[in-house]
Amino acid sequence: MSAELDLSPPEVPEPTLLESLLRYGLFLGAIFQLICILAVIIPSSKGQEQEESEPSDLKTADQNKKSKGPVPQIRQKLKKESKKKR
């Protein structure tokens, strides 16, 4: 009965060069994806802290935008004139 059972390990061929490259390439790709995901998650939490600590900078930027009021009026006049010419 023991002669019928073959308990020797199965023969597994050695991986070829292409299979090795594919295996390590997949590992490198997975590591790269994890780094990218962590890069998106970690700085986003730091960015929120900076926004809370520097709200005065945003207010000054809004004031600068409001001071540029006459520029859009000039553009509107030019657009109206070009429409009249048509």
Rosetta blueprint (number, residue, H / E / L):
1 M L
2 S L
3 A L
4 E L
5 L L
6 D L
7 L L
8 S L
9 P L
10 P L
11 E L
12 V L
13 P L
14 E L
15 P L
16 T L
17 L H
18 L H
19 E H
20 S H
21 L H
22 L H
23 R H
24 Y H
25 G H
26 L H
27 F H
28 L H
29 G H
30 A H
31 I H
32 F H
33 Q H
34 L H
35 I H
36 C H
37 I H
38 L H
39 A H
40 V H
41 I H
42 I H
43 P H
44 S H
45 S H
46 K H
47 G H
48 Q H
49 E H
50 Q H
51 E H
52 E H
53 S H
54 E L
55 P H
56 S H
57 D H
58 L H
59 K H
60 T H
61 A H
62 D H
63 Q H
64 N H
65 K H
66 K H
67 S H
68 K L
69 G L
70 P H
71 V H
72 P H
73 Q H
74 I H
75 R H
76 Q H
77 K H
78 L H
79 K H
80 K H
81 E H
82 S H
83 K H
84 K H
85 K H
86 R L
